[in-house]
Amino acid sequence: MKDKILLFIPAYNCENQLPRVLESLKGEALSYIDTVLVINNRSTDKTEEAALIYKEENRDFPLKVLRNDENYGLGGSHKVAFEYAIRKGYDYCIVLHGDDQGNFNDFIPMLKKGIYKKYDCVLGARFMFGSKLFGYSLFRTFGNIVYNFLFAMVTRRRIFDLGSGLNLYSTRMLENRFYQKFPDNLTFNYCMVMALDYYGQKERFYPVTWKETDQVSNVKMGSQAVNVLKMLFKYMKNRETIKTDYREKKIESYLAEEIR
């Protein structure tokens, strides 16, 4: 039986890039995807309008557009999408950022061979053999490799990326909602990597292409780097801290409205 796969695209202020991302899915990619779910995280530009125009002009494209009830952050948007995937009975949820840095087509060989079926998650890796980087500075590349090494030491796993914008998760892995108290900001994926160790999840890293052209970064590199080290150090001292509430604002339910 064919797996039911949801492609979740988190979108925040990417009105220029989002149509390119959607267009890149036409062809073989759509043969693996049942639904493309764009979640607008309260963008201040015309991101949502761009998604709706694309849907109107491509009536056969399996696109749904949601708008978060408030700006939940990237991590919060993940929580909305994961809940949607679980409740709607999808077998897998693939995450592809809406800013057109990653390329879904990198995952097609992995999907075609059924490699993902052997793992709880397949994580796109920008810093392993076979990956390709375009427009990514040597400084940031070096910094990411150092952090990968630190996380690898603590988790005792080979870590090739702490948070690219292309990942696949089994909904079986997500059903106990262990991620609900993870940060709602950009450090959400760092906690997901620590959770691999704590919960004994089985992961596979997979090389991807990554490019930086006209994207606008929302990363505050200095403060994020410090916060990530603090989280990792606390986890190293006591692995039970993975169950603590990392959020700055406690949200009972991550809700979104289906626009169309």
TORDODREN-405961 format. One line per field, with one value per residue (C-alpha): residue number from 0; residue in three letters; x, y, z. Coordinates in steps of 0.25 Angstrom, whole numbers, plus 5000, padded with zeros to 4 digits. Layout:
nr: (NUM,...)
rest: (ALA,...)
u: (X,...)
v: (Y,...)
w: (Z,...)
***
This chain:
nr: (0,1,2,3,4,5,6,7,8,9,10,11,12,13,14,15,16,17,18,19,20,21,22,23,24,25,26,27,28,29,30,31,32,33,34,35,36,37,38,39,40,41,42,43,44,45,46,47,48,49,50,51,52,53,54,55,56,57,58,59,60,61,62,63,64,65,66,67,68,69,70,71,72,73,74,75,76,77,78,79,80,81,82,83,84,85,86,87,88,89,90,91,92,93,94,95,96,97,98,99,100,101,102,103,104,105,106,107,108,109,110,111,112,113,114,115,116,117,118,119,120,121,122,123,124,125,126,127,128,129,130,131,132,133,134,135,136,137,138,139,140,141,142,143,144,145,146,147,148,149,150,151,152,153,154,155,156,157,158,159,160,161,162,163,164,165,166,167,168,169,170,171,172,173,174,175,176,177,178,179,180,181,182,183,184,185,186,187,188,189,190,191,192,193,194,195,196,197,198,199,200,201,202,203,204,205,206,207,208,209,210,211,212,213,214,215,216,217,218,219,220,221,222,223,224,225,226,227,228,229,230,231,232,233,234,235,236,237,238,239,240,241,242,243,244,245,246,247,248,249,250,251,252,253,254,255,256,257,258,259)
rest: (MET,LYS,ASP,LYS,ILE,LEU,LEU,PHE,ILE,PRO,ALA,TYR,ASN,CYS,GLU,ASN,GLN,LEU,PRO,ARG,VAL,LEU,GLU,SER,LEU,LYS,GLY,GLU,ALA,LEU,SER,TYR,ILE,ASP,THR,VAL,LEU,VAL,ILE,ASN,ASN,ARG,SER,THR,ASP,LYS,THR,GLU,GLU,ALA,ALA,LEU,ILE,TYR,LYS,GLU,GLU,ASN,ARG,ASP,PHE,PRO,LEU,LYS,VAL,LEU,ARG,ASN,ASP,GLU,ASN,TYR,GLY,LEU,GLY,GLY,SER,HIS,LYS,VAL,ALA,PHE,GLU,TYR,ALA,ILE,ARG,LYS,GLY,TYR,ASP,TYR,CYS,ILE,VAL,LEU,HIS,GLY,ASP,ASP,GLN,GLY,ASN,PHE,ASN,ASP,PHE,ILE,PRO,MET,LEU,LYS,LYS,GLY,ILE,TYR,LYS,LYS,TYR,ASP,CYS,VAL,LEU,GLY,ALA,ARG,PHE,MET,PHE,GLY,SER,LYS,LEU,PHE,GLY,TYR,SER,LEU,PHE,ARG,THR,PHE,GLY,ASN,ILE,VAL,TYR,ASN,PHE,LEU,PHE,ALA,MET,VAL,THR,ARG,ARG,ARG,ILE,PHE,ASP,LEU,GLY,SER,GLY,LEU,ASN,LEU,TYR,SER,THR,ARG,MET,LEU,GLU,ASN,ARG,PHE,TYR,GLN,LYS,PHE,PRO,ASP,ASN,LEU,THR,PHE,ASN,TYR,CYS,MET,VAL,MET,ALA,LEU,ASP,TYR,TYR,GLY,GLN,LYS,GLU,ARG,PHE,TYR,PRO,VAL,THR,TRP,LYS,GLU,THR,ASP,GLN,VAL,SER,ASN,VAL,LYS,MET,GLY,SER,GLN,ALA,VAL,ASN,VAL,LEU,LYS,MET,LEU,PHE,LYS,TYR,MET,LYS,ASN,ARG,GLU,THR,ILE,LYS,THR,ASP,TYR,ARG,GLU,LYS,LYS,ILE,GLU,SER,TYR,LEU,ALA,GLU,GLU,ILE,ARG)
u: (5000,5005,5009,5001,5011,5008,5018,5018,5023,5026,5024,5028,5031,5035,5025,5036,5041,5029,5023,5037,5036,5022,5026,5038,5029,5022,5026,5031,5031,5016,5015,5020,5012,4997,4996,5004,5001,5006,5005,5006,5012,5005,5014,5015,5017,5008,5013,4998,4993,5004,5000,4986,4989,4997,4986,4976,4985,4988,4974,4980,4991,4988,4990,4984,4987,4986,4989,4993,4984,4997,5012,5016,5030,5036,5036,5021,5018,5024,5015,5003,5007,5011,4997,4990,4998,4995,4980,4978,4984,4997,5008,5019,5021,5032,5037,5042,5044,5037,5049,5054,5068,5065,5060,5050,5055,5068,5059,5053,5064,5062,5047,5048,5056,5048,5060,5051,5043,5054,5055,5047,5052,5061,5068,5074,5089,5096,5110,5112,5118,5109,5103,5104,5105,5103,5105,5107,5119,5131,5129,5115,5119,5131,5121,5111,5122,5127,5113,5110,5122,5118,5104,5111,5119,5107,5097,5108,5102,5108,5102,5103,5093,5085,5074,5073,5060,5057,5053,5044,5037,5029,5016,5018,5030,5022,5009,5013,5016,5029,5032,5021,5029,5041,5044,5035,5047,5058,5064,5053,5061,5073,5063,5058,5073,5075,5062,5068,5077,5067,5056,5065,5059,5065,5070,5077,5084,5083,5091,5084,5086,5085,5086,5085,5081,5070,5065,5064,5070,5062,5074,5080,5093,5100,5089,5084,5098,5099,5085,5088,5101,5093,5082,5093,5101,5088,5085,5099,5098,5084,5077,5063,5064,5059,5045,5045,5038,5047,5037,5037,5022,5013,5002,4992,4987,4995,4983,4982,4971,4969,4968,4966)
v: (5000,5014,5022,5035,5046,5061,5071,5083,5096,5106,5120,5134,5146,5138,5143,5143,5130,5122,5121,5115,5105,5100,5100,5091,5081,5079,5066,5053,5060,5060,5045,5043,5054,5054,5068,5080,5088,5103,5109,5124,5128,5142,5147,5163,5162,5155,5141,5136,5143,5137,5123,5126,5131,5119,5110,5118,5117,5102,5095,5081,5084,5077,5090,5094,5107,5110,5122,5121,5128,5136,5136,5123,5123,5112,5102,5105,5104,5090,5086,5091,5082,5070,5070,5072,5060,5051,5055,5053,5039,5042,5032,5042,5057,5064,5078,5087,5102,5112,5121,5112,5109,5094,5085,5074,5066,5063,5053,5046,5035,5032,5032,5023,5013,5013,5016,5024,5012,5007,5020,5028,5041,5044,5058,5066,5068,5080,5076,5062,5055,5057,5070,5083,5097,5110,5124,5118,5125,5117,5123,5118,5105,5103,5108,5097,5086,5090,5089,5076,5071,5076,5069,5057,5056,5058,5049,5038,5038,5043,5057,5063,5074,5081,5087,5087,5091,5078,5066,5054,5049,5037,5040,5028,5035,5048,5041,5043,5058,5058,5071,5079,5087,5089,5103,5110,5118,5114,5105,5094,5085,5085,5079,5069,5064,5063,5055,5045,5041,5041,5034,5024,5028,5023,5034,5034,5047,5049,5059,5071,5083,5096,5110,5125,5135,5145,5139,5148,5141,5141,5135,5144,5136,5141,5139,5126,5120,5123,5118,5105,5102,5105,5095,5084,5086,5084,5072,5066,5068,5063,5056,5058,5072,5069,5068,5082,5093,5101,5111,5126,5126,5115,5111,5101,5098,5102,5106,5110,5114,5107,5118,5110)
w: (5000,4996,5008,5011,5011,5016,5011,5021,5016,5027,5021,5027,5019,5007,4996,4985,4988,4992,4977,4973,4984,4979,4965,4967,4972,4959,4952,4959,4973,4974,4971,4985,4992,4996,5001,5001,5014,5014,5028,5028,5041,5041,5030,5029,5014,5003,5006,5008,4996,4987,4992,4989,4975,4972,4977,4968,4956,4958,4961,4961,4970,4984,4992,5005,5012,5027,5035,5050,5060,5064,5061,5067,5062,5053,5064,5067,5052,5053,5064,5056,5044,5052,5059,5046,5040,5052,5053,5037,5037,5029,5030,5028,5029,5021,5024,5013,5017,5008,5005,4994,5000,5000,4988,4990,4978,4986,4994,4982,4981,4996,4994,4981,4988,5001,5010,5019,5023,5031,5040,5049,5042,5030,5032,5021,5023,5017,5023,5019,5006,4994,4999,4991,4997,4988,4994,5008,5015,5020,5034,5035,5029,5040,5051,5047,5046,5060,5066,5059,5066,5079,5078,5073,5085,5095,5087,5083,5069,5056,5054,5040,5042,5053,5045,5030,5024,5018,5027,5028,5040,5042,5049,5058,5064,5066,5072,5087,5084,5092,5084,5090,5100,5091,5087,5077,5071,5062,5072,5071,5062,5072,5082,5072,5070,5085,5086,5076,5087,5099,5092,5084,5071,5058,5049,5035,5030,5015,5007,5001,4992,4999,4993,4998,4988,4991,5004,5017,5029,5042,5050,5061,5060,5073,5083,5076,5077,5092,5095,5087,5095,5108,5104,5100,5113,5122,5114,5116,5131,5132,5120,5127,5124,5110,5117,5122,5116,5107,5103,5106,5105,5109,5098,5101,5087,5074,5065,5051,5041,5028,5018,5005)
***
